[in-house]
Amino acid sequence: MFLNKSKLVILFIISNFVAVYGQELIKKDTVRKTAKVEIQFKDNEISLTPLAPKLNQIAGAPKAYYSYFWEFGDGNFSKQKAPKHTYKKKGDYEVKLWVTNHYDSGKPPATRPQKVSIINATKAYNDIASMDESLELISNRDPVPDEEMLFVLRYKNNHNYVSNGRLYLFYNEKKYGVNNFEIKDIRVHNNEELVVEEEKNLMSYNKDIDDNSVLYASIQNEFNNYEQPQDTARTDLKKTLQESKEYYKSWSIFNFNDMNPNEERNIFFTMKTPPEMLKDTSAIITIRGVNVPDRNFQNHVVKEKEMEIVTSHDPNKMSSNGTLLNYRFVRFKTLKYKIQFQNDGEGPAKTIRLETDIPDMLDKSTLKVLDMYPKCEICPKEPVRYSCLDTTFTEKQVIFTFKNIYLPGSNQKGVQEKDSTKGFVRYSIKFGKDFHKRKTVSKTAIIFDKNEPIITNRSTTRFLPGISIGAKAGYNYFTNLNNSRSYFVGATLSPFKSYRWYWQVELLNSVHNFNSNTQISETTEEFPAVNLRRTTRTTTNTKFSNVDVEIPVLVRYNLNNYIGLGAGIQGKLSLNEKNETSIVTETFEQSLQGGDIVSDSRENNTEGSSSFTNFRKGFLIEATGGFARIGPSVGARYIFDTNKENNYWQFYLIWKF
């Protein structure tokens, strides 16, 4: 009987362990999703099919879906879901698949590279040109903290001769405290050479420019041709690289050789976004590429790619380049916003309405549309039948309306390219004339035709605390001390032009002269044997001359632009304390029956000095009036010393810069 019970207990423990362990495995399986690749061969042509796990739909979001990015291992790639690819040469290749989940609650599925061996190259290879520009930067997804992502640096030889050039990739903007990217792997396929150079050689160049123009590729994928005088042309590349070095912390440099006319090449980068990367999900970060088509000359192309930091891969979002600003110089700053959207319907959208919040501190009259997709004209005042973007304003919003357009839906029959279902509006706006140091919050309601609105994330603009140094001088009034005279000067340190609550630290030096209270002691003695009464009176007076240092720490609150309140604690120490003591001794003698008094007086003076003594502590309250946030103001402060006799008022003038 006892054995049977023991067996039952053991079986119970084992079953519970298996159940818990099984649940843990299931839990881990739901977190660690994987995608597999199915490959079919036909000589040197392969057909690829992704086998992705089931999506976990985010409640209330548009229909979840996957997007795909394939590396074929020979320098080519595809964004199609199930592509076909023909290899030019026999050999071994490694196929990589990058899968991104949209409107899905988990992480992107992990995939393993697949080895492909091409034995026979019987099918003709068709090299199709796909680049309109000489430099492009593309990625497989937006950056998410602690995830890997793919960048492709694409370049093309637009010259009519074989060229040997140089490429630069700049990343990790200095304005952010942490690095946003770490390069884990670089894959080249045309013998590009990674250049290891000292910083001083970053801006090296060889010969004069070969013509009068330098091409710049803007982030709107357009070229601008800047004509320059011949005598300043050779500084252009140096200037570009110097500006890039000042803006970015990290860079990689490549030399390429023997590039034929109209040839296109790709360099692949696996980037890791560290966990501590910038976590502001409305921030725009950039990477920059520079293509020097011929190392003998300074002609170059500059390309920047903007990316929005996200926590999940939601195509409908709002972002800004002003997530963290210096308030002292913000008047010279133009904010740029980007609203992105995707039609996830089963048919095309003909009208798209973007209702965007405009914070009070921004001036709506300065708003300019910089770019948009679908590309169209700005709508005139009168109604038109062609495609255009209309911009109207309400008290708190700007409304962008795409009219008479055709934006296909991601679930529309026959739509293979998901990027064709996406659009955006990029605009700039300036700050108003008078605004306070408060963060701004904007969001957009996206309405496709007559469907329910989709609300984006909140795009936030915050300000750096900044530093405000103040000069302070005034008078200390001690009500319980005789002949007190105390003057002080000092400095304050606080955040620049804070709106409401803020901390303030001060360092004050004061000179304090005062007299102690007069001390009088008197004794009387009688001597009957000699018929004598003697009275001795001692009068003591001390003068103090102190040099003190005060360190108040307080929290302040601005009621408005002109009145502020504060409270805090402070410590006070005498750096040097001098005293002069005068002791006057008077003696009075007379007979016990009375009569004439015989007196005698003597004075004794002593001096003393000490340093770093007499530490006092207390707390304070104060009020100021004037320019509370920046500029001059006057104030009154009352200090409650732990020794009540040393309580005092402080009246002062302060000027914050």
C-alpha positions as CSV (number, residue, x, y, z in Angstrom):
1,M,0.0,0.0,0.0
2,F,2.8,2.4,0.9
3,L,4.6,1.6,-2.4
4,N,1.5,2.3,-4.4
5,K,1.1,5.7,-2.7
6,S,4.8,6.5,-3.3
7,K,4.4,5.6,-7.0
8,L,1.4,7.8,-7.3
9,V,3.3,10.7,-5.7
10,I,6.2,10.2,-8.1
11,L,3.9,10.0,-11.1
12,F,2.2,13.2,-10.0
13,I,5.5,15.1,-9.7
14,I,6.7,13.8,-13.1
15,S,3.4,14.7,-14.8
16,N,3.5,18.2,-13.4
17,F,7.1,18.6,-14.4
18,V,6.3,17.5,-17.9
19,A,3.3,19.8,-18.1
20,V,5.2,22.8,-16.9
21,Y,8.2,22.0,-19.1
22,G,5.9,21.5,-22.0
23,Q,4.1,24.8,-21.4
24,E,7.5,26.5,-21.2
25,L,8.5,24.9,-24.5
26,I,5.3,26.1,-26.1
27,K,5.8,29.5,-24.7
28,K,9.3,29.7,-26.1
29,D,8.1,28.4,-29.4
30,T,5.6,31.2,-29.7
31,V,8.4,33.7,-29.1
32,R,11.0,32.1,-31.3
33,K,9.3,31.8,-34.6
34,T,11.2,30.6,-37.6
35,A,10.7,30.7,-41.3
36,K,12.0,28.0,-43.7
37,V,12.9,28.2,-47.4
38,E,11.8,25.7,-50.1
39,I,14.1,25.7,-53.1
40,Q,13.4,24.1,-56.6
41,F,16.2,23.8,-59.1
42,K,16.3,23.9,-62.9
43,D,19.9,24.0,-64.0
44,N,21.1,27.5,-63.0
45,E,17.6,28.8,-62.2
46,I,16.1,28.5,-58.8
47,S,12.5,29.1,-57.5
48,L,12.1,30.1,-53.9
49,T,9.1,29.8,-51.7
50,P,9.0,31.0,-48.1
51,L,7.3,28.9,-45.4
52,A,6.5,31.4,-42.7
53,P,4.8,30.7,-39.4
54,K,1.2,31.8,-38.6
55,L,0.9,35.5,-37.9
56,N,-0.4,36.7,-34.5
57,Q,-2.8,39.5,-35.4
58,I,-2.7,42.6,-33.3
59,A,-6.2,43.3,-32.1
60,G,-7.7,46.3,-33.8
61,A,-4.9,46.7,-36.3
62,P,-5.2,46.2,-40.1
63,K,-4.7,42.7,-41.4
64,A,-1.3,41.3,-40.5
65,Y,1.1,40.3,-43.3
66,Y,4.7,39.4,-44.1
67,S,7.1,41.2,-46.4
68,Y,10.2,39.5,-47.8
69,F,13.7,40.3,-48.8
70,W,15.9,37.7,-50.5
71,E,19.7,37.7,-51.0
72,F,20.8,35.3,-53.7
73,G,24.4,35.2,-52.8
74,D,25.7,36.6,-56.1
75,G,25.2,40.3,-55.4
76,N,21.5,40.3,-56.5
77,F,18.3,40.5,-54.4
78,S,14.5,40.5,-54.6
79,K,11.6,41.8,-52.6
80,Q,9.1,39.4,-54.1
81,K,7.4,36.7,-52.0
82,A,8.4,33.8,-54.2
83,P,11.0,34.9,-56.7
84,K,12.9,33.1,-59.4
85,H,16.6,33.8,-60.0
86,T,19.1,32.8,-62.7
87,Y,22.8,32.5,-61.7
88,K,25.3,33.7,-64.3
89,K,28.1,31.3,-63.3
90,K,28.5,27.9,-61.8
91,G,29.5,27.8,-58.1
92,D,28.3,27.6,-54.5
93,Y,26.0,30.4,-53.3
94,E,24.3,31.2,-50.0
95,V,20.6,32.3,-50.1
96,K,19.4,34.5,-47.3
97,L,15.8,35.3,-46.5
98,W,14.7,38.3,-44.3
99,V,11.1,38.1,-43.2
100,T,9.3,41.1,-41.6
101,N,6.0,40.8,-39.8
102,H,3.6,43.7,-40.0
103,Y,0.7,44.2,-37.5
104,D,2.0,41.1,-35.7
105,S,2.7,40.9,-32.0
106,G,5.9,38.9,-32.1
107,K,9.4,39.4,-33.4
108,P,10.3,38.8,-37.1
109,P,10.8,35.1,-37.8
110,A,14.4,33.9,-37.8
111,T,15.8,32.1,-40.9
112,R,18.8,30.1,-41.7
113,P,20.9,30.7,-44.8
114,Q,20.6,28.0,-47.5
115,K,23.4,26.6,-49.6
116,V,22.8,26.5,-53.3
117,S,25.2,24.7,-55.7
118,I,25.0,25.5,-59.4
119,I,26.6,22.8,-61.5
120,N,25.3,23.7,-65.0
121,A,24.8,27.3,-66.3
122,T,22.7,26.4,-69.3
123,K,20.0,29.1,-69.1
124,A,21.0,32.5,-70.4
125,Y,21.6,35.1,-67.7
126,N,19.7,38.3,-68.3
127,D,21.3,41.3,-66.6
128,I,18.5,43.8,-66.2
129,A,19.4,47.4,-65.2
130,S,17.2,48.6,-62.4
131,M,18.9,51.8,-61.1
132,D,18.1,55.3,-62.4
133,E,20.7,56.9,-60.1
134,S,24.3,56.2,-59.4
135,L,23.7,55.6,-55.7
136,E,20.9,54.1,-53.6
137,L,20.4,53.0,-50.0
138,I,17.7,50.5,-49.2
139,S,16.8,48.4,-46.2
140,N,14.5,45.5,-45.5
141,R,12.7,47.1,-42.6
142,D,12.6,50.0,-40.1
143,P,15.0,49.8,-37.1
144,V,13.7,48.2,-33.9
145,P,15.8,48.0,-30.8
146,D,17.7,44.7,-30.4
147,E,17.0,43.4,-33.9
148,E,19.0,42.7,-37.0
149,M,18.3,44.5,-40.2
150,L,19.7,44.6,-43.7
151,F,21.1,47.5,-45.6
152,V,22.1,47.5,-49.3
153,L,24.5,50.1,-50.7
154,R,23.7,50.2,-54.4
155,Y,26.0,52.0,-56.9
156,K,26.2,52.4,-60.6
157,N,28.8,53.6,-63.2
158,N,27.1,56.4,-65.2
159,H,30.4,57.2,-67.0
160,N,31.1,55.9,-70.5
161,Y,34.4,54.4,-69.4
162,V,35.6,51.7,-67.0
163,S,36.1,53.4,-63.6
164,N,37.8,52.8,-60.3
165,G,36.0,54.7,-57.5
166,R,35.4,54.9,-53.7
167,L,32.3,54.5,-51.5
168,Y,31.6,55.9,-48.0
169,L,28.9,54.8,-45.6
170,F,28.3,57.1,-42.6
171,Y,26.1,56.0,-39.7
172,N,25.5,56.7,-35.9
173,E,24.6,60.3,-35.7
174,K,26.5,62.3,-33.0
175,K,23.4,64.1,-31.7
176,Y,22.2,60.9,-30.1
177,G,24.1,59.7,-27.1
178,V,24.2,56.0,-28.0
179,N,25.1,54.2,-31.2
180,N,22.0,53.1,-33.2
181,F,23.8,50.5,-35.4
182,E,26.6,48.0,-35.2
183,I,27.8,46.3,-38.3
184,K,27.8,42.5,-37.8
185,D,28.6,41.5,-41.4
186,I,29.5,42.9,-44.8
187,R,29.0,40.9,-48.0
188,V,30.7,42.1,-51.2
189,H,30.5,40.3,-54.5
190,N,32.7,42.4,-56.9
191,N,36.0,42.4,-55.0
192,E,35.3,45.7,-53.2
193,E,38.1,46.5,-50.8
194,L,37.3,47.7,-47.2
195,V,39.7,50.6,-46.6
196,V,41.3,50.9,-43.2
197,E,42.3,54.5,-42.9
198,E,43.3,56.9,-40.1
199,E,40.9,59.7,-39.4
200,K,43.2,62.2,-41.0
201,N,43.1,60.3,-44.3
202,L,39.3,60.2,-44.5
203,M,39.3,63.4,-46.6
204,S,42.1,62.5,-48.9
205,Y,41.7,63.2,-52.6
206,N,43.9,63.1,-55.7
207,K,43.3,65.4,-58.6
208,D,41.2,68.3,-59.7
209,I,37.6,67.8,-60.6
210,D,36.9,66.7,-64.2
211,D,34.0,69.1,-64.8
212,N,32.1,72.0,-63.2
213,S,29.4,70.1,-61.5
214,V,28.9,67.9,-58.5
215,L,25.8,65.7,-58.3
216,Y,23.8,65.4,-55.0
217,A,21.1,62.8,-54.7
218,S,18.4,64.1,-52.3
219,I,16.4,61.9,-50.0
220,Q,13.5,62.6,-52.4
221,N,15.4,60.5,-55.0
222,E,16.0,63.5,-57.2
223,F,19.2,65.0,-58.6
224,N,20.2,68.6,-58.2
225,N,23.0,69.9,-60.3
226,Y,25.0,72.6,-58.6
227,E,27.3,74.5,-60.9
228,Q,30.5,75.6,-59.2
229,P,33.5,77.8,-60.2
230,Q,36.5,75.9,-61.3
231,D,38.7,77.3,-58.6
232,T,36.5,76.0,-55.7
233,A,35.6,72.7,-57.2
234,R,38.4,70.7,-55.7
235,T,37.2,71.5,-52.2
236,D,33.7,70.0,-52.7
237,L,34.5,66.4,-51.7
238,K,36.6,67.5,-48.8
239,K,33.7,69.7,-47.5
240,T,31.2,66.8,-47.9
241,L,33.4,64.4,-46.0
242,Q,34.2,66.9,-43.3
243,E,30.5,67.7,-42.8
244,S,29.8,63.9,-42.7
245,K,32.5,63.3,-40.2
246,E,31.2,66.1,-37.9
247,Y,27.6,64.7,-38.1
248,Y,28.3,60.9,-37.8
249,K,30.4,58.9,-35.4
250,S,31.0,55.9,-37.5
251,W,31.9,55.2,-41.2
252,S,33.1,52.5,-43.6
253,I,35.1,53.1,-46.8
254,F,35.4,50.9,-49.8
255,N,37.4,51.0,-53.0
256,F,35.9,49.4,-56.1
257,N,37.7,48.7,-59.4
258,D,37.1,47.8,-63.1
259,M,33.4,48.9,-63.1
260,N,32.0,48.8,-66.6
261,P,29.8,51.6,-68.0
262,N,26.2,51.2,-66.8
263,E,27.2,48.3,-64.5
264,E,25.3,48.1,-61.2
265,R,26.7,46.6,-58.0
266,N,25.4,45.9,-54.5
267,I,27.1,45.7,-51.1
268,F,25.1,44.1,-48.3
269,F,25.3,45.0,-44.6
270,T,23.9,43.1,-41.7
271,M,23.3,45.8,-39.0
272,K,22.4,45.0,-35.3
273,T,20.4,47.6,-33.5
274,P,21.6,47.4,-29.8
275,P,19.0,47.3,-27.0
276,E,20.1,50.7,-25.7
277,M,19.6,52.4,-29.1
278,L,17.4,55.5,-29.2
279,K,14.0,54.3,-28.1
280,D,12.0,57.4,-29.2
281,T,9.6,55.7,-31.6
282,S,8.9,58.9,-33.4
283,A,12.5,59.8,-34.1
284,I,14.0,59.9,-37.6
285,I,17.5,58.7,-37.9
286,T,19.7,58.6,-41.0
287,I,22.6,56.9,-42.7
288,R,24.5,58.6,-45.5
289,G,26.3,57.2,-48.5
290,V,28.9,59.0,-50.7
291,N,29.8,57.6,-54.2
292,V,33.1,58.9,-55.7
293,P,32.7,57.3,-59.2
294,D,36.4,57.9,-60.1
295,R,39.1,58.2,-57.5
296,N,41.1,60.4,-59.9
297,F,38.5,63.2,-59.6
298,Q,36.3,64.8,-56.9
299,N,32.9,64.4,-58.6
300,H,30.7,62.7,-56.0
301,V,27.1,61.8,-55.2
302,V,25.6,62.1,-51.7
303,K,22.6,60.0,-50.6
304,E,20.8,60.0,-47.3
305,K,18.3,57.4,-46.1
306,E,15.7,58.4,-43.4
307,M,14.4,55.7,-41.1
308,E,11.9,55.8,-38.3
309,I,12.6,53.9,-35.1
310,V,9.7,51.6,-34.3
311,T,8.7,49.1,-31.7
312,S,6.6,47.1,-34.2
313,H,6.4,47.1,-38.0
314,D,3.4,49.3,-38.5
315,P,3.4,51.0,-41.9
316,N,1.0,53.7,-40.6
317,K,3.1,56.1,-38.5
318,M,4.3,59.6,-37.9
319,S,7.8,60.7,-37.2
320,S,9.9,63.8,-36.8
321,N,13.5,64.9,-37.0
322,G,13.0,67.1,-33.9
323,T,12.6,64.5,-31.1
324,L,15.2,66.2,-28.9
325,L,16.0,69.9,-29.4
326,N,18.1,72.6,-27.9
327,Y,15.6,75.2,-26.7
328,R,18.2,78.0,-26.7
329,F,18.7,77.7,-30.5
330,V,15.3,76.3,-31.4
331,R,14.2,79.5,-33.1
332,F,16.6,78.7,-35.9
333,K,15.3,75.2,-36.2
334,T,12.8,74.0,-38.8
335,L,11.0,70.8,-37.8
336,K,10.4,68.2,-40.4
337,Y,7.6,65.6,-40.1
338,K,6.8,62.5,-42.1
339,I,3.4,60.8,-42.2
340,Q,3.5,57.3,-43.7
341,F,0.5,55.1,-44.6
342,Q,-0.4,51.9,-46.4
343,N,-3.6,50.8,-48.1
344,D,-4.3,47.4,-46.8
345,G,-7.6,47.0,-48.6
346,E,-8.7,44.7,-51.3
347,G,-9.1,47.5,-53.8
348,P,-7.4,50.8,-54.6
349,A,-7.9,54.0,-52.6
350,K,-9.0,57.1,-54.6
351,T,-9.0,59.6,-51.7
352,I,-6.7,59.6,-48.7
353,R,-7.3,62.1,-45.9
354,L,-4.6,62.8,-43.3
355,E,-5.8,64.8,-40.2
356,T,-2.7,65.8,-38.4
357,D,-2.4,67.6,-35.1
358,I,-0.4,70.9,-35.1
359,P,1.0,71.8,-31.6
360,D,0.2,75.3,-30.4
361,M,3.9,76.4,-30.4
362,L,4.2,75.8,-34.1
363,D,3.3,78.4,-36.7
364,K,0.9,76.9,-39.2
365,S,1.6,79.6,-41.7
366,T,5.1,78.3,-42.2
367,L,4.1,74.8,-43.2
368,K,5.5,73.6,-46.5
369,V,4.9,70.3,-48.2
370,L,8.4,68.9,-49.1
371,D,7.5,65.7,-50.8
372,M,4.7,63.1,-51.1
373,Y,3.7,59.8,-52.6
374,P,1.7,59.2,-54.7
375,K,3.4,62.0,-56.6
376,C,1.0,64.7,-57.6
377,E,0.5,68.4,-58.0
378,I,-0.7,70.7,-55.2
379,C,-4.4,71.4,-55.6
380,P,-5.4,74.8,-56.9
381,K,-8.3,76.8,-55.3
382,E,-10.8,75.7,-57.9
383,P,-11.9,72.1,-58.3
384,V,-9.9,69.9,-60.7
385,R,-10.3,66.4,-62.0
386,Y,-6.6,65.5,-62.0
387,S,-4.6,64.0,-59.1
388,C,-3.6,66.6,-56.5
389,L,-2.8,67.1,-52.8
390,D,-5.0,69.6,-51.0
391,T,-3.9,71.2,-47.8
392,T,-6.4,72.9,-45.4
393,F,-6.2,74.0,-41.8
394,T,-8.4,74.0,-38.8
395,E,-7.7,75.6,-35.5
396,K,-5.7,72.6,-34.2
397,Q,-5.0,70.6,-37.3
398,V,-3.6,70.5,-40.9
399,I,-5.6,68.2,-43.2
400,F,-3.7,66.7,-46.2
401,T,-6.1,65.2,-48.8
402,F,-5.0,63.1,-51.8
403,K,-7.7,63.5,-54.4
404,N,-8.3,61.5,-57.6
405,I,-5.4,59.1,-57.0
406,Y,-4.9,55.4,-57.4
407,L,-3.1,53.7,-54.5
408,P,-3.4,49.9,-54.8
409,G,-4.3,47.8,-51.7
410,S,-2.0,45.2,-50.3
411,N,-4.7,42.6,-50.4
412,Q,-5.8,43.6,-54.0
413,K,-5.7,40.8,-56.5
414,G,-2.6,40.9,-58.7
415,V,-0.6,43.2,-56.4
416,Q,2.8,41.6,-55.7
417,E,4.9,44.6,-54.6
418,K,3.8,45.7,-51.2
419,D,5.8,48.9,-51.4
420,S,3.5,50.1,-54.2
421,T,0.6,50.2,-51.6
422,K,2.5,52.7,-49.4
423,G,2.5,56.5,-49.4
424,F,3.7,59.4,-47.4
425,V,3.6,63.2,-46.9
426,R,6.7,65.0,-45.7
427,Y,6.4,68.6,-44.6
428,S,8.3,71.2,-42.6
429,I,7.1,73.8,-40.1
430,K,8.7,76.4,-37.9
431,F,8.2,77.5,-34.3
432,G,6.0,80.5,-33.5
433,K,7.3,83.7,-32.0
434,D,6.4,83.0,-28.3
435,F,6.2,79.6,-26.9
436,H,7.1,77.8,-23.7
437,K,9.6,74.9,-23.1
438,R,7.1,72.1,-23.2
439,K,7.1,68.9,-25.3
440,T,4.9,68.7,-28.3
441,V,2.7,65.7,-29.2
442,S,1.3,65.1,-32.7
443,K,-0.7,62.2,-34.2
444,T,-2.5,61.6,-37.5
445,A,-5.8,60.1,-38.3
446,I,-5.5,58.3,-41.7
447,I,-8.8,57.8,-43.6
448,F,-8.9,55.8,-46.8
449,D,-11.9,56.7,-48.9
450,K,-14.9,56.3,-46.5
451,N,-13.3,53.8,-44.1
452,E,-12.8,54.2,-40.4
453,P,-9.7,56.3,-39.4
454,I,-6.4,54.6,-38.5
455,I,-4.7,56.5,-35.7
456,T,-0.9,56.7,-35.9
457,N,1.6,56.7,-33.0
458,R,2.3,60.0,-31.2
459,S,5.2,61.9,-32.6
460,T,6.9,63.8,-29.7
461,T,9.3,66.7,-29.6
462,R,11.2,67.3,-26.4
463,F,13.8,69.8,-25.4
464,L,17.1,69.2,-23.8
465,P,17.3,70.7,-20.3
466,G,20.1,73.0,-21.3
467,I,22.1,75.1,-18.8
468,S,21.2,78.5,-17.5
469,I,23.9,80.3,-15.5
470,G,22.8,83.2,-13.4
471,A,24.6,86.0,-11.6
472,K,23.2,86.9,-8.2
473,A,23.9,89.7,-5.7
474,G,22.1,91.0,-2.6
475,Y,21.9,91.8,1.1
476,N,21.3,89.5,4.1
477,Y,19.3,91.0,6.9
478,F,19.6,89.4,10.3
479,T,16.9,90.6,12.7
480,N,18.5,89.2,15.9
481,L,22.1,90.5,15.4
482,N,23.5,93.8,16.4
483,N,25.0,96.1,13.8
484,S,24.7,93.4,11.2
485,R,25.9,94.2,7.7
486,S,26.1,91.3,5.2
487,Y,26.5,91.4,1.4
488,F,26.9,88.5,-1.0
489,V,27.6,87.7,-4.7
490,G,27.3,84.3,-6.4
491,A,26.2,82.2,-9.3
492,T,23.2,79.9,-10.0
493,L,22.9,76.8,-12.1
494,S,19.5,75.7,-13.5
495,P,17.9,74.3,-16.6
496,F,17.6,76.9,-19.4
497,K,14.2,78.7,-19.5
498,S,12.2,75.9,-17.8
499,Y,8.4,76.1,-18.1
500,R,7.1,75.2,-14.7
501,W,9.1,73.0,-12.2
502,Y,12.9,72.9,-12.2
503,W,15.9,72.5,-9.9
504,Q,18.3,75.2,-9.0
505,V,21.7,75.0,-7.3
506,E,23.6,78.1,-6.1
507,L,27.0,79.0,-4.8
508,L,27.1,82.3,-2.8
509,N,29.9,84.1,-1.0
510,S,29.1,86.6,1.6
511,V,30.9,89.1,3.9
512,H,29.2,89.4,7.3
513,N,30.1,91.9,10.0
514,F,28.1,92.0,13.3
515,N,28.4,92.5,17.1
516,S,27.5,90.0,19.7
517,N,25.1,91.0,22.4
518,T,26.8,92.8,25.3
519,Q,27.4,90.5,28.2
520,I,27.6,92.0,31.7
521,S,28.4,90.1,34.9
522,E,28.6,91.6,38.4
523,T,29.7,90.2,41.8
524,T,29.7,91.8,45.2
525,E,31.8,90.8,48.2
526,E,31.8,92.2,51.8
527,F,34.7,92.2,54.2
528,P,33.4,93.1,57.7
529,A,36.8,93.0,59.3
530,V,37.9,96.0,57.3
531,N,34.4,97.5,56.9
532,L,34.5,97.2,53.1
533,R,32.1,96.2,50.3
534,R,33.6,95.5,46.8
535,T,31.6,95.2,43.6
536,T,33.2,93.9,40.4
537,R,31.5,94.4,37.0
538,T,32.7,92.7,33.8
539,T,31.5,93.9,30.4
540,T,32.3,91.8,27.3
541,N,31.8,92.9,23.7
542,T,32.8,90.9,20.6
543,K,32.9,92.0,17.0
544,F,32.8,89.3,14.3
545,S,34.0,89.6,10.7
546,N,33.1,86.5,8.7
547,V,33.6,85.3,5.1
548,D,30.9,82.6,4.5
549,V,29.9,80.3,1.7
550,E,26.3,79.2,1.2
551,I,25.2,76.3,-1.0
552,P,21.4,76.3,-1.5
553,V,19.6,73.6,-3.4
554,L,16.0,74.3,-4.2
555,V,13.1,73.4,-6.4
556,R,11.3,76.3,-8.1
557,Y,8.0,76.8,-9.8
558,N,7.2,79.5,-12.4
559,L,3.6,80.7,-11.9
560,N,3.9,82.6,-15.2
561,N,6.5,84.5,-17.2
562,Y,7.1,87.0,-14.3
563,I,6.5,85.3,-10.9
564,G,8.3,82.3,-9.5
565,L,8.3,80.5,-6.1
566,G,10.9,78.3,-4.6
567,A,11.8,76.2,-1.5
568,G,14.8,74.1,-0.5
569,I,17.6,73.5,1.9
570,Q,21.0,75.0,2.3
571,G,24.3,74.5,4.1
572,K,26.5,77.4,5.3
573,L,30.1,77.4,6.3
574,S,32.5,80.1,7.6
575,L,35.5,80.0,5.4
576,N,37.2,82.5,7.7
577,E,36.0,83.9,11.0
578,K,37.7,86.8,12.8
579,N,36.7,88.2,16.2
580,E,37.8,91.1,18.4
581,T,36.8,90.8,22.0
582,S,36.9,93.7,24.5
583,I,36.6,92.9,28.2
584,V,36.2,95.9,30.6
585,T,36.6,95.2,34.3
586,E,35.3,97.8,36.7
587,T,35.8,97.7,40.5
588,F,33.7,99.7,43.0
589,E,34.6,99.9,46.8
590,Q,32.8,101.6,49.7
591,S,32.3,101.2,53.4
592,L,29.6,98.9,54.7
593,Q,27.7,101.9,56.0
594,G,27.8,103.6,52.7
595,G,29.8,106.7,51.7
596,D,32.0,107.6,48.9
597,I,32.6,105.0,46.2
598,V,36.2,104.4,45.0
599,S,36.3,102.9,41.4
600,D,38.9,101.4,39.2
601,S,38.6,100.3,35.5
602,R,40.7,98.1,33.3
603,E,40.3,97.0,29.7
604,N,41.7,93.9,28.0
605,N,41.4,93.3,24.2
606,T,42.0,90.0,22.4
607,E,41.8,88.8,18.8
608,G,41.0,85.4,17.4
609,S,40.7,83.7,13.9
610,S,39.6,80.3,12.6
611,S,38.9,78.8,9.3
612,F,36.3,76.3,8.0
613,T,34.2,76.4,11.1
614,N,30.7,77.0,12.3
615,F,28.7,74.8,9.8
616,R,25.0,75.7,9.8
617,K,22.1,74.2,8.0
618,G,18.5,75.1,7.4
619,F,15.7,75.4,4.9
620,L,14.4,78.3,2.8
621,I,11.4,79.7,1.0
622,E,11.4,82.5,-1.6
623,A,9.6,84.4,-4.2
624,T,10.8,86.3,-7.3
625,G,9.4,88.9,-9.6
626,G,10.6,90.1,-13.0
627,F,11.5,87.8,-15.9
628,A,11.1,84.4,-14.2
629,R,12.5,82.2,-16.9
630,I,15.4,84.2,-18.4
631,G,16.7,87.7,-17.8
632,P,16.7,89.9,-14.7
633,S,14.4,89.6,-11.6
634,V,14.4,90.6,-7.9
635,G,13.7,88.2,-5.1
636,A,13.2,87.8,-1.3
637,R,14.2,84.7,0.5
638,Y,13.7,83.7,4.2
639,I,16.2,81.2,5.7
640,F,15.1,79.1,8.7
641,D,18.4,78.2,10.5
642,T,18.5,75.3,12.9
643,N,19.6,77.9,15.4
644,K,16.6,80.2,15.5
645,E,18.8,83.2,16.4
646,N,20.4,83.0,13.0
647,N,17.2,83.2,10.9
648,Y,17.6,85.9,8.3
649,W,16.1,87.5,5.2
650,Q,17.9,87.6,1.8
651,F,17.0,90.3,-0.7
652,Y,18.6,90.0,-4.1
653,L,18.9,90.7,-7.8
654,I,19.4,87.8,-10.2
655,W,20.0,87.7,-13.9
656,K,19.8,84.4,-15.7
657,F,21.5,83.8,-19.0
